[in-house]
Amino acid sequence: MNKVLKFRVEVEGLENKIWRVIEIMDRMTVADLAYTILATFNSLAYHLYEIYYKEDKYNCWIYPKNHPDYKILKNAVTTKLSILSLKENDTMKMDYDFGSPTTFNITFLGQEELKKYKDAQKYPYIAEGEGLGMLDDMSCYELKEVVLETDNLGYSNSYFTPGYETNKKYDYRKYNIKTDNKNLKGLILLIKNGYEVKE
């Protein structure tokens, strides 16, 4: 029977400001979870990521066989969430962009049976959430300063460049879950193709 897994994902240092509850099918991969996180947290998704669970590291790309980490890394793209045998309150961590890292703390909240097979098309789905998301090329510690400044001023004084096209004001408080879910699957597909489709 197909299962729906539920995760709470938080930006490290901003756990009560920028977070999501993500629902995703257990037949999807560790990479699919990563793409969902990058999509819902507003990432441009052009950096590497790793997800850590227990003693394992799941990577977005396969190192050459002569790389010293080759034997200890697991491929996120080929690892289904179902084989992790997650237990309630198990924790994972995801690092995105090793130069200016944003760290996501992930807690497994539990699972439920998919009642109707046709309902599978709903997932991945954002069940709850707050905070617009992250900023590429800015660590979560730098983002925390931006968020605290916004709280202190009562308005945002920060800008970012989405897709290197135009400057846009970043106000973490302006998150819309309906818009997020409307755009989510399309963004996930774009991100998946970016990481997995070879040119």
C-alpha positions in Angstrom: 0.0 0.0 0.0 1.3 3.5 -0.9 2.0 5.8 2.1 2.1 9.5 2.5 5.0 10.7 4.6 4.9 14.0 6.5 8.0 16.1 7.3 8.5 19.3 9.1 11.3 21.3 7.5 12.9 24.4 9.1 15.6 26.8 8.1 18.3 26.4 10.7 18.3 29.3 13.1 14.8 30.4 11.9 12.8 27.4 13.0 9.8 29.4 14.0 10.0 31.9 11.2 10.6 30.0 8.0 9.3 26.4 8.0 7.0 24.0 6.1 5.1 20.7 6.6 5.7 18.7 3.5 3.6 15.7 2.5 5.2 13.3 0.0 4.6 9.8 -1.3 7.0 7.1 0.1 7.7 5.8 -3.4 9.4 9.1 -4.2 13.1 9.5 -3.8 15.4 11.3 -1.3 16.2 13.6 -4.3 12.4 14.3 -4.8 12.2 15.4 -1.1 15.2 17.7 -1.7 13.7 19.2 -4.9 10.4 19.8 -3.0 12.4 21.6 -0.2 14.2 23.7 -2.8 11.0 24.6 -4.6 8.9 25.5 -1.6 11.7 27.5 0.1 12.2 29.8 -2.9 15.6 28.5 -4.1 17.0 29.0 -7.6 18.4 25.4 -7.2 21.8 25.9 -8.9 24.0 24.6 -6.1 24.8 21.1 -4.8 23.0 19.6 -1.8 23.5 16.7 0.6 21.0 15.1 2.9 22.2 13.4 6.1 20.2 10.6 7.8 21.8 8.6 10.6 25.2 7.6 9.3 24.5 8.1 5.6 25.0 11.0 3.2 22.7 11.2 0.2 24.2 13.3 -2.6 22.7 15.0 -5.7 25.5 13.8 -7.9 27.7 10.7 -8.2 31.4 11.3 -7.4 34.0 9.8 -9.7 35.1 6.3 -8.5 38.5 7.6 -7.6 37.0 10.3 -5.3 37.8 9.6 -1.6 34.1 10.0 -0.6 32.8 7.7 -3.4 32.2 4.6 -1.3 30.5 6.4 1.6 28.0 8.5 -0.4 24.6 7.3 -1.4 22.7 8.4 -4.5 19.7 10.5 -3.6 18.2 10.1 -7.1 18.0 6.3 -6.8 17.1 6.0 -3.1 13.4 5.8 -2.4 12.1 7.2 0.8 10.3 3.9 1.6 13.6 2.1 2.1 14.8 4.4 4.8 12.4 2.8 7.3 11.7 6.2 9.0 10.3 6.3 12.5 8.3 9.1 14.0 10.6 12.0 15.2 13.6 10.8 13.2 15.6 13.7 12.0 17.5 14.5 8.9 19.6 17.5 7.8 20.0 19.0 4.3 22.8 21.3 3.3 22.4 23.3 0.2 25.3 25.4 -1.3 28.5 24.3 0.4 30.0 27.8 -0.1 27.2 29.8 1.6 25.2 27.0 3.1 21.6 27.0 3.9 20.8 24.2 6.3 17.4 22.6 6.6 16.4 20.6 9.7 14.0 17.9 8.8 11.8 16.0 11.2 9.7 13.0 10.2 6.2 13.5 11.7 4.7 10.2 10.6 2.8 8.5 7.8 -0.7 7.5 6.7 -2.0 5.1 4.1 -3.1 6.6 0.8 -6.8 6.0 0.7 -7.4 6.3 -3.0 -4.7 5.7 -5.7 -6.0 8.7 -7.7 -5.2 11.0 -4.8 -1.4 10.3 -5.3 -1.4 13.2 -7.9 -1.9 15.7 -5.0 1.7 15.0 -3.7 4.1 16.5 -3.0 2.0 19.0 -1.1 2.6 21.8 1.4 0.2 21.2 4.3 1.4 24.1 6.5 4.1 26.7 6.5 5.4 30.2 7.3 8.1 32.4 5.9 8.8 33.1 2.2 12.0 31.0 2.0 15.7 31.3 1.6 18.0 33.4 -0.5 20.6 31.8 -2.8 24.2 32.7 -2.2 23.3 33.7 1.4 23.9 31.4 4.3 21.1 30.8 6.8 23.0 32.8 9.4 23.1 35.8 7.1 19.4 35.3 6.3 18.7 35.3 10.0 20.2 38.8 10.2 17.9 39.9 7.3 14.8 38.5 9.1 15.7 40.1 12.4 16.3 43.4 10.7 12.8 43.1 9.1 11.3 42.3 12.4 13.0 45.3 14.1 12.2 47.8 11.4 8.7 46.5 10.8 9.4 46.4 7.0 11.9 44.8 4.6 15.0 46.7 3.5 16.5 43.8 1.5 16.5 42.9 -2.2 17.3 39.8 -4.2 17.6 39.0 -7.8 15.4 36.1 -8.8 16.9 34.4 -11.8 19.3 37.3 -12.3 16.6 39.3 -14.1 15.3 42.1 -11.8 15.7 43.2 -8.3 12.9 42.3 -6.0 12.2 43.1 -2.4 12.6 40.2 0.0 10.1 40.2 2.8 10.1 36.8 4.5 6.6 37.5 6.0 4.9 37.4 2.6 4.4 33.7 2.1 1.3 32.4 0.4 0.7 28.7 0.8 -2.0 28.6 -1.9 0.3 30.1 -4.5 3.1 27.8 -3.3 1.1 24.7 -3.9 -0.2 26.0 -7.2 3.4 26.4 -8.5 5.0 23.6 -6.6 4.9 20.6 -9.0 6.0 22.7 -12.0 9.0 24.0 -10.0 9.9 20.6 -8.8 10.0 19.3 -12.4 12.2 22.2 -13.5 14.6 21.5 -10.5 14.6 17.8 -11.1 15.5 18.3 -14.8 18.2 20.7 -13.8 19.9 18.2 -11.5 19.2 14.9 -13.3 19.0 15.6 -17.1 22.5 15.5 -18.7 23.2 18.1 -21.3 
